[in-house]
Amino acid sequence: MTEYQTWLADWFTRRAPQTALAPEDNYFGVGAIDSFGVIELIEDMELAFHVRFTQDDFQDHRFVSIRGLVEMLTEKAGS
């Protein structure tokens, strides 16, 4: 498991401990987060990993799962 995946899994576990969230699950679809939670998630990721998310990132189909966020964070950290 990558650093990003571990961090995200821990973040969601703290946020929604009752939700068994797999890396490929749509976290909105399983009720692990709502629109206000997304703001917290983005802020926390930006601080933890020193990256910046843009409005275009929210339209990316990968944005709705841990696996997708790991891919996006990996790309952002490399640029």
C-alpha positions, 0 to 999 in steps of 0.5 A: 500500500502506498503512502497516499493510499494508507493516508487516505484509508486512515482519513476515511476511517476516522471520518466514517468508521462505520463504512467499509470503504474499498479503494475502488469504491465511490466514497459518495456512493457508499456515504463515506463523505458528503460535499462538506467533507470533500472540502475538508478532504481537499484541504487535508490532502493539500496540507499533507502532501503539498499539492494543489487541487484545481476545479478541473481535478473535481471533474476527473472521473478518478476523484471519487475513489481512494484508488483514483485519488492515489493516482492523482496525488502521484501525478501531482507529486511528480509535477 
